[in-house]
Amino acid sequence: MNSAHERVLRYFRDKHLPLTQQCVSEMFHNLAYHMAEKFQGDGIDGAEVTVGLRKLLEAKDCFVRVSLML
């Protein structure tokens, strides 16, 4: 896996979060790892994958914050 992808993927770890937030974060974690694995290899623009992962991270952060209001 691309080292830039790995640097973003580390922020999808969620074991430090309370259980309610872990449940929300887990969906993003699974999707992020799936996409990083799917779009790796020859001919794939790694920069676009990294940007996609960063945007997914932003979405995860938003939804985790919303879950704090429940």
PyRosetta script that sets phi, psi and omega in degrees:
from pyrosetta import init, pose_from_sequence

init()
pose = pose_from_sequence("MNSAHERVLRYFRDKHLPLTQQCVSEMFHNLAYHMAEKFQGDGIDGAEVTVGLRKLLEAKDCFVRVSLML")
pose.set_psi(1, 144.1)
pose.set_omega(1, -179.8)
pose.set_phi(2, -59.1)
pose.set_psi(2, 136.1)
pose.set_omega(2, -178.8)
pose.set_phi(3, -64.3)
pose.set_psi(3, -32.1)
pose.set_omega(3, 176.4)
pose.set_phi(4, -65.5)
pose.set_psi(4, -38.1)
pose.set_omega(4, 177.7)
pose.set_phi(5, -65.4)
pose.set_psi(5, -41.8)
pose.set_omega(5, 179.7)
pose.set_phi(6, -62.1)
pose.set_psi(6, -37.0)
pose.set_omega(6, 179.0)
pose.set_phi(7, -64.0)
pose.set_psi(7, -35.0)
pose.set_omega(7, 177.9)
pose.set_phi(8, -78.7)
pose.set_psi(8, -41.9)
pose.set_omega(8, -176.3)
pose.set_phi(9, -60.0)
pose.set_psi(9, -28.1)
pose.set_omega(9, -179.2)
pose.set_phi(10, -61.6)
pose.set_psi(10, -25.4)
pose.set_omega(10, -179.9)
pose.set_phi(11, -79.5)
pose.set_psi(11, -3.0)
pose.set_omega(11, 176.0)
pose.set_phi(12, -91.2)
pose.set_psi(12, -2.5)
pose.set_omega(12, 175.4)
pose.set_phi(13, -64.0)
pose.set_psi(13, 144.5)
pose.set_omega(13, -172.7)
pose.set_phi(14, -139.4)
pose.set_psi(14, 7.5)
pose.set_omega(14, -176.4)
pose.set_phi(15, -66.8)
pose.set_psi(15, -17.8)
pose.set_omega(15, 179.7)
pose.set_phi(16, -81.7)
pose.set_psi(16, -11.5)
pose.set_omega(16, -177.0)
pose.set_phi(17, -85.5)
pose.set_psi(17, 154.1)
pose.set_omega(17, 171.1)
pose.set_phi(18, -60.4)
pose.set_psi(18, 158.0)
pose.set_omega(18, -172.8)
pose.set_phi(19, -55.2)
pose.set_psi(19, -41.8)
pose.set_omega(19, -179.8)
pose.set_phi(20, -60.7)
pose.set_psi(20, -43.0)
pose.set_omega(20, -179.5)
pose.set_phi(21, -74.4)
pose.set_psi(21, -30.9)
pose.set_omega(21, 175.8)
pose.set_phi(22, -61.5)
pose.set_psi(22, -39.9)
pose.set_omega(22, -179.5)
pose.set_phi(23, -62.1)
pose.set_psi(23, -38.8)
pose.set_omega(23, 178.3)
pose.set_phi(24, -71.6)
pose.set_psi(24, -47.6)
pose.set_omega(24, -176.3)
pose.set_phi(25, -65.1)
pose.set_psi(25, -32.9)
pose.set_omega(25, -176.2)
pose.set_phi(26, -59.0)
pose.set_psi(26, -38.3)
pose.set_omega(26, 179.3)
pose.set_phi(27, -61.4)
pose.set_psi(27, -42.3)
pose.set_omega(27, 179.5)
pose.set_phi(28, -70.1)
pose.set_psi(28, -39.5)
pose.set_omega(28, 177.2)
pose.set_phi(29, -56.6)
pose.set_psi(29, -50.6)
pose.set_omega(29, -178.5)
pose.set_phi(30, -62.1)
pose.set_psi(30, -43.8)
pose.set_omega(30, 179.6)
pose.set_phi(31, -65.2)
pose.set_psi(31, -43.0)
pose.set_omega(31, -178.8)
pose.set_phi(32, -60.6)
pose.set_psi(32, -46.9)
pose.set_omega(32, 179.9)
pose.set_phi(33, -67.2)
pose.set_psi(33, -37.7)
pose.set_omega(33, 177.5)
pose.set_phi(34, -61.6)
pose.set_psi(34, -47.2)
pose.set_omega(34, -178.5)
pose.set_phi(35, -66.8)
pose.set_psi(35, -40.4)
pose.set_omega(35, 179.6)
pose.set_phi(36, -62.9)
pose.set_psi(36, -38.8)
pose.set_omega(36, 178.9)
pose.set_phi(37, -72.6)
pose.set_psi(37, -40.4)
pose.set_omega(37, -178.0)
pose.set_phi(38, -64.7)
pose.set_psi(38, -40.9)
pose.set_omega(38, -174.6)
pose.set_phi(39, -105.2)
pose.set_psi(39, 55.3)
pose.set_omega(39, 173.1)
pose.set_phi(40, -125.2)
pose.set_psi(40, 156.3)
pose.set_omega(40, 177.0)
pose.set_phi(41, 117.7)
pose.set_psi(41, -174.7)
pose.set_omega(41, -177.0)
pose.set_phi(42, -63.4)
pose.set_psi(42, 138.4)
pose.set_omega(42, 175.5)
pose.set_phi(43, 82.4)
pose.set_psi(43, -3.1)
pose.set_omega(43, -179.9)
pose.set_phi(44, -96.5)
pose.set_psi(44, 132.4)
pose.set_omega(44, 178.5)
pose.set_phi(45, -77.8)
pose.set_psi(45, 100.3)
pose.set_omega(45, -178.2)
pose.set_phi(46, -60.2)
pose.set_psi(46, -31.4)
pose.set_omega(46, -179.7)
pose.set_phi(47, -64.6)
pose.set_psi(47, -40.5)
pose.set_omega(47, 179.3)
pose.set_phi(48, -66.2)
pose.set_psi(48, -37.3)
pose.set_omega(48, 177.9)
pose.set_phi(49, -64.9)
pose.set_psi(49, -43.0)
pose.set_omega(49, 178.9)
pose.set_phi(50, -61.2)
pose.set_psi(50, -44.2)
pose.set_omega(50, 178.0)
pose.set_phi(51, -62.4)
pose.set_psi(51, -42.7)
pose.set_omega(51, 178.0)
pose.set_phi(52, -60.4)
pose.set_psi(52, -41.7)
pose.set_omega(52, 178.2)
pose.set_phi(53, -65.2)
pose.set_psi(53, -39.2)
pose.set_omega(53, 178.2)
pose.set_phi(54, -63.7)
pose.set_psi(54, -40.7)
pose.set_omega(54, 179.5)
pose.set_phi(55, -68.0)
pose.set_psi(55, -36.9)
pose.set_omega(55, 175.5)
pose.set_phi(56, -64.9)
pose.set_psi(56, -36.7)
pose.set_omega(56, 176.4)
pose.set_phi(57, -63.2)
pose.set_psi(57, -41.6)
pose.set_omega(57, 176.8)
pose.set_phi(58, -60.2)
pose.set_psi(58, -43.5)
pose.set_omega(58, 179.3)
pose.set_phi(59, -64.0)
pose.set_psi(59, -43.0)
pose.set_omega(59, 178.6)
pose.set_phi(60, -58.9)
pose.set_psi(60, -46.0)
pose.set_omega(60, -179.9)
pose.set_phi(61, -59.0)
pose.set_psi(61, -41.6)
pose.set_omega(61, 179.1)
pose.set_phi(62, -62.2)
pose.set_psi(62, -47.4)
pose.set_omega(62, -177.2)
pose.set_phi(63, -70.7)
pose.set_psi(63, -32.5)
pose.set_omega(63, 175.1)
pose.set_phi(64, -65.4)
pose.set_psi(64, -41.6)
pose.set_omega(64, 177.7)
pose.set_phi(65, -63.7)
pose.set_psi(65, -40.7)
pose.set_omega(65, 177.8)
pose.set_phi(66, -61.5)
pose.set_psi(66, -38.5)
pose.set_omega(66, -178.7)
pose.set_phi(67, -65.7)
pose.set_psi(67, -20.0)
pose.set_omega(67, 176.1)
pose.set_phi(68, -67.8)
pose.set_psi(68, -20.9)
pose.set_omega(68, -178.2)
pose.set_phi(69, -85.9)
pose.set_psi(69, -8.6)
pose.set_omega(69, -177.9)
pose.set_phi(70, -75.0)
pose.dump_pdb("model.pdb")
